[in-house]
C-alpha cells in the first residue's frame, strides 16, 4: 500500500508547500512556497533529507491525520501542541509514527505557521516545477478534510533528532534596506516610521500583512503615485491612506504604491511568524550590513544538520517503557548462576 497521510480534520487555509517556483515572475506568478523557509530547512535537517521535500503548512492551527503506513515525521515552525495516539510529541524534532496511528496537532502557542514534514516529502504533482499550492494564483488548492496526501519514497533513517527553538515567534525588530521609492518619503516620515511600534493586523495571509499603529499614516510627499513596477517579498508598500503593508511570498509581482523600505530576506521568517497583535519595529541597515546578515543566515542553514541533537524523551511519556532493555546485561533476576 502506498504510504499516505489521510486528513481527518484540518485548519482552513492549510496547504502543501516546498521552497516555491522560480522563473515565472515575468508571467505574473510570484515565487510562493513556504511562508517560513527556515522552518522547511529545520524539518529537512531533523529528517536528514533535502529541503526540496514538500511539507504541510498549518496556519495558526493543525488538524487530525492518520498514517496509512509507518512514517517518519517532523514538526517545525510555530510551536503547536501535538500527539500521536495521545502521546505528546516534542516540537522542532523528528519522530517515528506507526501505521494506523492518529496524529493530532492543536493551535499555535506562539507564531503563525507550523509545519508537518514527512520522510520523503509529500509526493503531489508538480505544477510549474513546484509542488507548492499558490493560493493567490489559483495553482493547487488548500488541503481539505478527506484528502489523502501521498508520501514519497523515504530514503532516510534518522529519527529522534531535534533542534533548539529560536525566538522568531513573537515579533521583534526587522532590519530593512532602502527601496527605489524611499526618497519619496521625507526625513521626518522615515524617522517616525523607524520610531513607531507596529502591531500585526489579524487580516494577514500568504500575500501580505497590514501593519497597524497609533497616530497619522506614512504618506509619501504630496501623495505621489508611481508607475507600476516590479515588487518583491519584503517590500513595505504605503497605501493611499498612509497604511503600511508588508508583502510576502504570494504577493503580486508588480505594484504602484510607493515602498518606504524592504525587509531583508533573513528577517522574513520572523515577520511571517509574528502572531496577530504582536509588536514589530523596523531598523534601517546599510547594504553591506544586510549582505553580512544574509551570509550569516546562509551559513546557519548549511549548519543546521550539524546542530541536530538526540531527542531525550521523558520516561513518563513512554507508554511501552517496560519493554525497553534499559541497561545492557540485566536479567529478570531469577536465573541461577551456571556455577551453582
LUMMIZA-15716 format. One record per atom (N, C-alpha, C): x, y, z; residue in one letter. Coordinates in steps of 0.02 Angstrom, whole numbers, padded with zeros to 5 digits, always signed. Each point is the difference from the previous one (the first is absolute). Example, Ala and Ser with C-alpha at 12.3 -4.5 7.8 and 13.67 -1.06 7.14 Angstrom:
LUMMIZA-15716
+00660-00284+00390A
-00045+00059+00000A
+00045+00060+00000A
-00018+00053-00036S
+00042+00059+00003S
-00039+00055+00037S
END
This chain:
LUMMIZA-15716
+00042-00060+00000X
-00042+00060+00000X
+00044+00062+00000X
-00018+00049-00042X
+00038+00062-00003X
-00007+00039+00065X
+00056+00023+00026X
-00002+00039+00062X
-00035+00066-00012X
-00043+00019+00047X
-00037+00062-00007X
-00019+00025+00069X
-00018+00064+00002X
-00027+00031+00060X
-00071+00019-00016X
-00048-00031+00035X
-00070+00014-00012X
-00023+00056+00046X
-00031+00051-00029X
-00020+00059+00038X
-00070-00011+00028X
-00005-00003+00065X
-00065-00008+00033X
-00031+00068+00016X
+00042+00046+00022X
-00022+00069+00014X
+00060+00045-00009X
-00012+00062-00024X
+00056+00044-00012X
-00022+00073+00003X
+00046+00044+00019X
-00015+00071+00005X
-00011+00030-00069X
-00043+00050-00006X
-00010+00034-00064X
+00065+00031-00026X
+00010-00005-00065X
+00058+00031-00031X
+00064-00040+00002X
-00002-00061+00029X
+00060-00042+00000X
+00016-00022-00071X
+00063-00007-00016X
+00020-00018-00068X
+00067-00035+00000X
+00012-00038-00053X
+00065-00032-00009X
+00047+00051-00031X
+00061+00006+00028X
+00048+00050-00024X
+00070-00030-00003X
+00037+00024-00050X
+00072-00013-00002X
+00035+00068-00001X
+00058+00005-00032X
+00035+00064+00000X
-00022+00046-00057X
-00054-00017-00034X
-00029+00045-00049X
+00025-00010-00071X
-00026+00039-00046X
+00016-00006-00071X
+00034+00065-00024X
+00057-00008-00029X
+00037+00058-00026X
-00006+00004-00075X
+00007+00062-00027X
+00003+00009-00072X
-00065+00018-00034X
-00052+00015+00039X
-00065+00014-00030X
-00027+00070+00016X
+00042+00043+00029X
-00023+00067+00018X
-00020+00039-00062X
+00035-00011-00056X
-00017+00036-00062X
-00070-00018-00024X
-00027-00056+00023X
-00067-00022-00019X
-00051+00015+00054X
+00020+00038+00051X
-00046+00021+00053X
-00007-00049+00057X
+00045-00051+00003X
-00004-00050+00054X
+00060+00009+00046X
-00013+00022+00062X
+00054+00009+00048X
+00024-00068+00025X
+00056+00000+00035X
+00033-00063+00019X
-00045-00043+00045X
-00036+00030+00046X
-00040-00039+00046X
+00045-00043+00044X
-00023-00061+00014X
+00038-00045+00044X
-00015+00013+00073X
+00035-00035+00043X
-00013+00002+00072X
+00005+00071+00026X
-00046+00019+00043X
+00002+00066+00031X
+00063+00008+00043X
+00022-00054+00031X
+00060+00001+00042X
+00051-00049-00028X
+00044+00022-00046X
+00049-00047-00029X
+00048-00029+00051X
+00012+00036+00055X
+00044-00026+00052X
-00030-00063+00032X
-00066+00001+00011X
-00034-00059+00028X
+00006-00060-00047X
-00002+00013-00066X
+00009-00054-00048X
+00070-00031+00007X
+00050+00043+00006X
+00068-00024+00007X
+00010-00038+00066X
-00033+00022+00052X
+00005-00034+00065X
-00031-00070-00004X
-00057-00006-00034X
-00031-00065-00008X
+00044-00047-00040X
+00031+00025-00054X
+00044-00041-00040X
+00060-00023+00040X
+00025+00043+00044X
+00059-00017+00040X
-00014-00057+00049X
-00055+00003+00036X
-00014-00052+00051X
-00022-00065-00032X
-00020+00002-00065X
-00017-00061-00036X
+00056-00025-00044X
+00054+00040-00006X
+00056-00020-00041X
-00017-00005-00073X
-00038+00048-00026X
-00020-00002-00070X
+00007+00069-00032X
-00016+00003-00065X
+00008+00062-00038X
-00052+00052+00019X
+00020+00063-00004X
-00048+00055+00011X
-00051+00005-00057X
+00010-00038-00054X
-00048+00000-00055X
-00063-00039+00017X
+00000-00040+00053X
-00058-00040+00018X
-00057+00044+00023X
-00060-00014-00025X
-00059+00040+00017X
-00027-00020+00068X
-00026+00050+00036X
-00029-00010+00067X
-00069+00031+00003X
-00035-00013+00054X
-00067+00027+00009X
+00004+00062+00044X
-00021+00058-00028X
+00002+00063+00037X
-00066+00010+00035X
+00003+00014+00066X
-00059+00005+00042X
-00005+00071+00028X
-00047+00041-00025X
-00005+00069+00023X
-00040+00006+00065X
+00035+00009+00055X
-00032+00014+00063X
-00023-00061+00039X
-00018-00053-00034X
-00025-00060+00033X
+00012-00060-00046X
-00004-00060+00029X
+00016-00061-00037X
-00061-00038-00023X
-00006-00061+00025X
-00055-00043-00020X
+00011-00070+00026X
-00036-00047-00029X
+00005-00071+00019X
+00015-00039-00063X
+00050-00045+00004X
+00023-00037-00057X
+00011-00074+00019X
-00003-00043-00051X
+00012-00071+00011X
+00052-00025-00049X
+00050-00037+00026X
+00053-00028-00042X
-00022-00068-00026X
+00004-00010-00066X
-00020-00064-00029X
+00058-00050+00000X
+00060+00023+00017X
+00060-00042+00003X
+00047+00030+00051X
+00051-00036+00021X
+00049+00030+00046X
+00032+00062-00033X
+00004+00054+00037X
+00027+00062-00026X
+00051+00029+00049X
+00045+00040-00028X
+00041+00045+00041X
-00030+00070-00011X
-00011+00036+00054X
-00027+00067-00006X
+00045+00049+00039X
-00008+00063-00016X
+00032+00053+00038X
-00048+00057+00008X
+00006+00037+00053X
-00043+00057+00015X
+00044+00061+00011X
-00011+00053-00039X
+00041+00060+00006X
-00044+00062-00008X
+00032+00058+00004X
-00037+00063-00007X
-00033+00019+00065X
-00057+00035-00005X
-00036+00023+00060X
-00018-00060+00045X
+00021+00001+00063X
-00014-00057+00044X
-00075-00011+00009X
-00020-00063-00006X
-00070-00021+00010X
-00001-00062+00043X
-00053-00010+00037X
-00006-00061+00040X
-00013-00058-00048X
+00038-00054+00009X
-00006-00057-00047X
+00006-00065+00038X
-00032-00052-00026X
+00002-00066+00030X
-00011-00053-00053X
+00027-00060+00013X
-00014-00059-00041X
-00035-00051+00045X
-00061-00017-00018X
-00041-00046+00041X
+00000+00021+00073X
-00003+00065+00012X
-00005+00027+00067X
+00066+00013+00035X
+00056-00024-00028X
+00066+00011+00031X
+00029+00065-00027X
+00017+00047+00044X
+00024+00065-00022X
+00064-00005-00042X
+00006+00046-00049X
+00059+00003-00042X
+00038+00065+00014X
+00065-00004-00004X
+00043+00059+00007X
+00002+00037-00066X
-00006+00067+00003X
+00004+00041-00060X
+00072+00010-00021X
+00010+00017-00063X
+00066+00011-00029X
+00042-00063+00005X
-00032-00056-00013X
+00033-00065+00006X
-00032-00050-00049X
+00035-00056-00010X
-00026-00054-00043X
-00022-00059+00042X
-00049-00037-00026X
-00032-00054+00038X
-00019-00057-00047X
-00001-00061+00026X
-00026-00057-00036X
-00074-00008+00014X
-00040-00012-00052X
-00072-00008+00007X
-00020-00067-00031X
-00031-00045+00038X
-00019-00065-00027X
-00061+00004-00046X
-00009-00050-00041X
-00058-00003-00044X
-00064+00001+00041X
-00049+00037-00023X
-00064+00005+00034X
-00002+00049+00057X
+00057+00031+00015X
+00001+00048+00056X
-00037+00064-00018X
-00026+00031+00052X
-00038+00062-00008X
+00043+00058+00026X
+00014+00047-00043X
+00039+00059+00017X
-00047+00058+00012X
+00004+00032+00058X
-00042+00057+00016X
+00044+00061+00013X
-00015+00055-00034X
+00037+00062+00008X
-00049+00055+00016X
+00011+00035+00056X
-00045+00053+00022X
+00020+00068-00024X
-00021+00051+00037X
+00014+00069-00018X
+00070+00022+00019X
+00024+00052-00033X
+00066+00026+00013X
+00002+00033+00068X
+00053-00013+00037X
+00011+00033+00064X
+00038+00066-00008X
+00033+00008-00056X
+00032+00062-00022X
+00013-00007-00074X
+00013+00057-00033X
+00012-00003-00072X
-00064-00007-00040X
+00008-00011-00066X
-00057-00002-00045X
-00004-00062-00044X
+00058-00027-00022X
+00000-00056-00048X
+00039-00059+00028X
-00034-00057+00009X
+00034-00061+00018X
+00007-00045-00060X
+00045-00050+00003X
+00013-00044-00057X
+00003-00073+00023X
-00034-00041-00038X
+00002-00072+00009X
+00037-00030-00060X
+00059-00027+00013X
+00042-00030-00051X
-00006-00076+00004X
+00011-00034-00056X
+00004-00073-00001X
+00064-00021-00035X
+00027-00056+00021X
+00058-00026-00034X
-00016-00016-00073X
+00037+00028-00047X
-00015-00008-00071X
-00041+00056-00029X
-00029+00042+00044X
-00040+00056-00023X
-00067-00023-00029X
-00045+00048-00008X
-00065-00016-00030X
+00008-00001-00076X
-00022-00054-00031X
+00012-00012-00071X
-00060+00023-00042X
-00013+00065+00000X
-00053+00028-00041X
+00026+00016-00069X
-00044+00004-00051X
+00023+00017-00068X
+00033+00069+00000X
+00052+00008-00039X
+00032+00064-00007X
-00037+00043-00051X
-00007+00064+00017X
-00029+00049-00046X
+00050+00057-00006X
+00023+00013-00061X
+00051+00051-00012X
+00062-00012+00043X
+00018-00064+00006X
+00061-00018+00034X
-00002-00001+00076X
-00060+00003+00030X
-00006+00001+00072X
-00062-00037+00022X
+00002-00029+00061X
-00059-00031+00030X
-00039+00048+00044X
+00024+00062+00005X
-00034+00049+00042X
-00067+00021-00028X
-00049+00006+00044X
-00062+00032-00019X
+00011+00075+00003X
-00017+00035-00054X
+00004+00074-00002X
-00072+00023-00001X
-00027+00012+00060X
-00072+00012+00007X
-00021+00064-00035X
+00041+00052+00001X
-00018+00063-00031X
-00003-00007-00076X
+00043-00042-00029X
+00002-00009-00073X
-00046-00056-00024X
-00033-00035+00046X
-00044-00054-00019X
+00036-00063-00022X
+00062-00009+00023X
+00038-00060-00016X
-00005-00047+00060X
-00029-00058-00010X
-00013-00045+00055X
-00057+00026+00043X
-00007-00029+00059X
-00056+00019+00044X
+00019-00014+00072X
-00040+00029+00044X
+00009-00014+00072X
-00018-00073+00013X
+00032-00029+00050X
-00013-00069+00019X
-00065-00003+00039X
-00041-00050-00015X
-00066-00007+00031X
-00006-00066+00037X
-00046-00003+00048X
-00015-00063+00033X
-00022-00051-00052X
+00025-00061+00006X
-00015-00052-00048X
+00055-00010-00051X
+00045+00048-00007X
+00056-00008-00046X
+00048-00054+00024X
+00032-00033-00047X
+00052-00048+00015X
+00064+00024-00033X
+00050+00019+00040X
+00061+00029-00026X
+00053-00055-00007X
+00016-00017-00063X
+00048-00053-00013X
+00069+00021+00024X
+00036-00047+00030X
+00067+00013+00025X
+00051-00030-00048X
+00053+00037-00014X
+00052-00024-00044X
+00043-00055+00032X
+00043-00028-00040X
+00045-00053+00024X
+00049+00030+00051X
+00001-00029+00059X
+00042+00025+00054X
+00066-00037+00000X
+00052+00035-00022X
+00066-00032-00003X
+00042+00011+00061X
-00027+00032+00051X
+00039+00014+00060X
-00020-00044+00059X
+00040+00004+00053X
-00017-00039+00060X
+00007+00038+00065X
+00026+00063+00001X
+00004+00033+00066X
-00069+00014+00029X
-00006-00008+00064X
-00061+00017+00036X
+00021+00016+00072X
-00040+00038+00035X
+00019+00017+00068X
+00054+00053+00004X
+00002+00045-00051X
+00046+00056+00001X
-00038+00065+00012X
+00032+00048+00031X
-00034+00063+00013X
+00048+00059-00010X
-00029+00059-00007X
+00037+00062-00005X
-00025+00048+00054X
+00043+00043+00026X
-00024+00049+00049X
-00049+00049-00030X
-00050+00019+00038X
-00048+00051-00023X
+00034+00068+00001X
-00016+00042-00049X
+00024+00068+00003X
-00056+00047+00021X
+00011+00065-00005X
-00048+00048+00029X
-00036+00040-00054X
-00011-00030-00059X
-00030+00039-00055X
-00076-00001+00000X
-00032-00024+00053X
-00072-00011-00001X
-00041+00052+00038X
+00031+00053+00022X
-00037+00049+00039X
+00012+00072-00024X
+00017+00009-00063X
+00013+00067-00025X
+00071+00022+00015X
+00010+00066+00003X
+00067+00026+00013X
+00020+00052-00051X
+00065+00006-00011X
+00028+00050-00046X
+00017-00033-00067X
-00022+00032-00054X
+00015-00023-00068X
+00047+00050-00032X
+00055-00025-00029X
+00047+00043-00034X
-00023+00013-00071X
+00006+00063-00021X
-00024+00020-00067X
+00055+00038-00036X
-00004+00000-00067X
+00043+00041-00042X
-00043+00047-00041X
+00031+00051-00028X
-00037+00047-00041X
-00026-00033-00063X
-00058+00022-00023X
-00029-00023-00063X
+00009+00054-00052X
-00027-00013-00060X
+00005+00049-00054X
-00039+00064+00016X
-00050-00005+00045X
-00040+00060+00015X
+00011+00029+00069X
+00050-00024+00035X
+00011+00026+00068X
+00007+00076+00000X
+00033+00027-00051X
+00011+00073-00003X
-00064+00040-00011X
-00054-00034-00018X
-00064+00036-00007X
-00029+00018+00069X
+00026-00030+00052X
-00023+00014+00068X
+00050+00047+00033X
-00025+00054+00029X
+00046+00048+00029X
+00034-00029+00062X
+00053+00035+00022X
+00040-00025+00056X
-00041-00010+00063X
-00045+00047+00015X
-00041-00006+00060X
-00044-00063-00003X
-00029-00014-00059X
-00043-00059-00008X
+00040-00064+00009X
+00059-00002-00029X
+00042-00061+00007X
+00021-00011+00073X
+00018+00054+00033X
+00020-00007+00070X
-00059-00021+00044X
-00058+00029-00014X
-00059-00018+00039X
-00018-00074-00012X
+00012-00024-00061X
-00014-00070-00016X
+00043-00046+00043X
+00065+00016+00006X
+00044-00044+00039X
-00011+00008+00075X
-00030+00054+00021X
-00013+00011+00071X
-00068-00026+00022X
-00040-00023-00048X
-00068-00022+00015X
-00002-00075+00017X
-00039-00017+00050X
-00013-00070+00017X
-00064-00021-00036X
+00006-00048-00046X
-00057-00025-00038X
-00026-00064+00031X
-00062-00017-00015X
-00027-00065+00017X
-00027-00033-00063X
+00010-00066-00004X
-00024-00036-00059X
-00075-00007+00002X
-00032+00023-00053X
-00073-00005-00004X
-00021-00073-00007X
-00059-00016+00025X
-00026-00069-00007X
-00015-00016-00073X
-00010+00051-00041X
-00013-00012-00071X
+00066-00007-00037X
+00025-00061+00000X
+00064-00015-00033X
-00007-00068-00034X
+00037-00010-00053X
+00001-00064-00035X
+00068-00008-00033X
+00004-00048-00046X
+00064-00014-00032X
+00020+00055-00049X
-00045+00045-00017X
+00017+00056-00043X
+00033+00057+00039X
-00022+00012+00061X
+00029+00055+00037X
-00037+00013+00065X
+00025+00049+00038X
-00031+00017+00063X
-00004+00076+00008X
-00055+00021+00030X
-00010+00071+00015X
+00034+00014+00067X
+00032+00060+00004X
+00035+00021+00061X
-00038+00057+00031X
-00025-00010+00060X
-00040+00051+00035X
+00044+00041+00048X
-00019+00064+00008X
+00035+00042+00049X
-00045+00058+00019X
+00017+00032+00056X
-00036+00060+00020X
+00028+00060-00038X
-00039+00053-00003X
+00024+00061-00032X
-00015+00002-00074X
+00030+00049-00033X
-00012+00011-00071X
+00037-00051-00042X
-00019-00005-00064X
+00030-00047-00046X
+00068+00023-00025X
+00025-00034-00051X
+00068+00011-00024X
+00000+00015-00075X
-00041+00047-00020X
-00007+00015-00071X
+00064+00029-00029X
+00012-00013-00064X
+00057+00029-00035X
-00015+00074-00014X
+00053+00036-00017X
-00007+00072-00012X
-00052+00014-00054X
-00048+00043+00018X
-00051+00020-00048X
-00047-00055-00021X
-00001-00057+00036X
-00045-00055-00018X
+00017-00029-00068X
+00064-00002-00017X
+00021-00021-00066X
-00020-00072-00016X
-00019-00012-00062X
-00008-00068-00025X
+00057-00013-00049X
+00019-00062-00008X
+00053-00018-00046X
-00027-00048-00052X
+00036-00006-00055X
-00018-00049-00050X
+00010-00070+00029X
-00043-00046-00020X
+00005-00068+00025X
+00067-00029-00021X
+00035-00032+00049X
+00065-00030-00014X
+00009-00062+00043X
+00053-00036-00013X
+00012-00064+00034X
+00006+00009+00075X
-00030-00046+00037X
+00006-00001+00073X
+00020-00070+00023X
+00026-00004+00061X
+00025-00063+00027X
-00025-00011+00071X
+00000-00063+00023X
-00016-00012+00071X
+00047+00039+00045X
-00028+00029+00052X
+00039+00043+00045X
-00012+00073-00011X
-00025+00019-00060X
-00015+00071-00013X
-00056+00023+00046X
+00006+00061+00025X
-00053+00030+00041X
-00031+00057-00041X
-00060-00013-00025X
-00036+00050-00038X
-00041+00044+00047X
-00008+00063-00019X
-00041+00047+00037X
-00060+00017-00043X
-00060-00018+00022X
-00060+00013-00038X
-00019+00074+00003X
-00052+00018-00037X
-00020+00070-00005X
-00016+00033+00066X
-00024-00039+00049X
-00016+00028+00066X
+00059-00002+00048X
+00059-00019-00025X
+00060+00000+00042X
+00011-00063+00040X
-00037-00054-00015X
+00007-00063+00037X
+00054-00044-00031X
+00046-00026+00040X
+00052-00046-00027X
-00027-00071-00007X
+00019-00032-00055X
-00013-00071-00011X
+00066-00034-00017X
+00016-00052+00037X
+00060-00039-00012X
-00018-00057-00048X
+00031-00002-00059X
-00016-00049-00051X
+00040-00065+00013X
-00034-00057-00011X
+00030-00065+00015X
+00004-00042-00063X
+00008-00066+00007X
+00021-00043-00055X
-00051-00007-00056X
-00064+00010+00014X
-00050-00004-00054X
-00024+00069-00022X
+00040+00051+00012X
-00020+00067-00020X
-00003+00005-00076X
-00034+00052-00023X
-00001+00014-00072X
+00071+00015-00023X
+00012-00004-00065X
+00068+00010-00026X
+00014+00072-00018X
-00051+00042-00008X
+00009+00071-00014X
-00049+00040+00043X
+00017+00063+00011X
-00044+00043+00039X
+00017+00073-00009X
-00048+00043+00016X
+00009+00071-00010X
+00002+00042+00063X
-00007-00033+00059X
+00007+00038+00062X
+00074+00011+00016X
+00018+00057+00027X
+00070+00012+00017X
+00022-00045+00058X
+00063-00021-00002X
+00028-00044+00051X
+00049+00039+00043X
-00013+00000+00064X
+00043+00039+00045X
+00065-00037+00015X
-00001-00066-00005X
+00060-00040+00015X
-00015-00073-00017X
+00052-00043+00009X
-00007-00072-00014X
+00032-00040+00057X
-00038-00046+00029X
+00027-00044+00051X
+00050-00048-00032X
+00058-00009+00031X
+00050-00045-00029X
-00024-00072+00005X
+00018-00043-00048X
-00025-00070+00000X
+00012-00038+00064X
+00057+00012+00033X
+00016-00037+00061X
-00051+00013+00055X
-00034+00057-00002X
-00048+00017+00053X
-00072-00016-00019X
-00012-00024-00062X
-00069-00016-00019X
-00030-00057+00041X
+00039-00052+00020X
-00031-00050+00043X
-00028+00030+00065X
+00036+00047+00030X
-00027+00033+00060X
-00063+00040-00017X
+00001+00033-00057X
-00059+00040-00020X
-00062-00044-00008X
+00006-00055-00038X
-00059-00041-00014X
-00024-00037+00062X
+00046-00014+00048X
-00019-00036+00060X
-00027+00045+00055X
-00001+00065-00012X
-00028+00046+00050X
-00075-00011+00006X
-00025-00017+00059X
-00072-00013+00007X
-00039+00066+00000X
-00064-00006-00013X
-00044+00059-00001X
+00005+00037+00066X
+00008+00066-00005X
+00004+00041+00060X
+00069+00009+00029X
+00048-00041-00021X
+00068+00005+00027X
+00036+00061-00030X
+00050+00025+00036X
+00034+00062-00018X
+00057-00012-00049X
+00007+00046-00048X
+00055+00001-00047X
+00029+00070-00005X
+00065+00003-00006X
+00034+00064-00012X
+00048-00010-00059X
+00022+00055-00030X
+00043-00003-00059X
+00062+00042+00011X
+00055-00027-00026X
+00065+00033+00008X
+00036-00001-00068X
+00018+00059-00026X
+00038+00003-00063X
+00072-00023+00011X
+00024-00040-00047X
+00070-00021-00001X
+00029+00016-00068X
+00065+00004-00005X
+00032+00013-00064X
+00000-00063-00043X
+00015+00009-00063X
+00005-00058-00045X
+00053-00049+00024X
+00058+00026+00020X
+00053-00045+00023X
-00021-00037+00063X
-00034+00033+00046X
-00024-00033+00060X
-00050-00054-00017X
-00045+00015-00047X
-00050-00050-00021X
+00033-00061-00031X
+00050+00011-00042X
+00035-00056-00032X
+00036-00043+00051X
+00028+00032+00051X
+00033-00039+00053X
-00050-00043+00038X
-00059+00027+00014X
-00053-00038+00034X
-00022-00059-00044X
-00007+00012-00066X
-00021-00053-00045X
+00051-00056-00003X
+00064+00018-00001X
+00052-00052+00000X
-00003-00043+00063X
-00011+00033+00056X
-00005-00036+00064X
-00062-00045+00000X
-00055+00024-00029X
-00061-00041-00003X
+00011-00061-00044X
+00034+00008-00057X
+00014-00057-00044X
+00045-00051+00035X
+00049+00026+00037X
+00044-00046+00037X
-00040-00039+00052X
-00047+00033+00033X
-00041-00034+00050X
-00041-00056-00033X
-00028+00013-00058X
-00038-00052-00035X
+00044-00060-00016X
+00061+00013-00023X
+00046-00054-00016X
+00020-00040+00062X
+00002+00033+00057X
+00021-00032+00062X
-00055-00036+00037X
-00063+00007-00022X
-00056-00030+00037X
+00009-00075+00013X
+00021-00040-00049X
+00008-00072+00015X
+00050-00013+00056X
+00052+00043+00005X
+00051-00009+00053X
-00027+00020+00068X
-00052+00041+00001X
-00028+00024+00063X
-00051-00048+00030X
-00020-00051-00038X
-00049-00048+00025X
+00029-00041+00057X
-00040-00012+00052X
+00021-00040+00057X
-00052-00054+00013X
+00019-00055+00032X
-00049-00052+00016X
-00055+00027+00046X
-00060-00020-00015X
-00058+00020+00040X
-00002-00042+00063X
+00002+00032+00057X
-00005-00036+00064X
-00073-00002+00020X
-00028-00060+00001X
-00071-00008+00015X
-00012-00003+00075X
-00057+00026+00020X
-00021-00003+00070X
-00027-00070+00014X
+00032-00038+00046X
-00024-00069+00014X
-00074-00003+00017X
-00027+00053+00029X
-00071+00000+00019X
-00045-00001-00061X
+00028+00019-00059X
-00040+00003-00061X
+00011-00061-00045X
+00042-00049+00023X
+00013-00060-00040X
-00047-00055+00024X
-00052-00014-00040X
-00051-00048+00022X
+00027-00071+00008X
+00048-00020-00045X
+00026-00068+00002X
+00069-00003+00033X
+00009+00041+00052X
+00066+00005+00032X
+00026-00067+00023X
-00044-00043+00027X
+00022-00064+00029X
+00025-00049-00052X
-00015+00014-00064X
+00024-00046-00053X
+00071+00016-00021X
+00028+00057+00024X
+00068+00020-00019X
+00051-00035+00045X
+00057-00021-00029X
+00056-00024+00040X
+00041+00061+00019X
-00012+00027+00058X
+00029+00063+00020X
+00074-00004+00016X
+00023-00058+00028X
+00070-00010+00017X
+00022-00067-00028X
+00049+00002-00044X
+00023-00061-00032X
+00025-00051+00052X
-00023-00062-00008X
+00024-00054+00043X
-00044-00015+00059X
-00048+00041+00015X
-00044-00012+00057X
-00048-00056-00017X
-00010-00047+00047X
-00046-00056-00011X
-00062+00008+00042X
-00044-00048-00005X
-00063+00003+00037X
+00010-00008+00074X
+00059-00026+00021X
+00015-00004+00071X
-00012-00069+00030X
-00028-00048-00040X
-00013-00066+00028X
+00043-00054-00033X
+00046+00021-00043X
+00044-00050-00031X
+00055-00019+00048X
+00017-00064+00002X
+00052-00024+00046X
+00068+00003-00034X
+00051+00014+00038X
+00068+00001-00025X
+00018-00069-00026X
+00031-00005-00058X
+00016-00064-00029X
+00047-00041+00043X
+00038+00033+00046X
+00046-00036+00042X
-00034-00037+00057X
-00063+00018+00014X
-00034-00033+00057X
-00019-00071-00018X
END
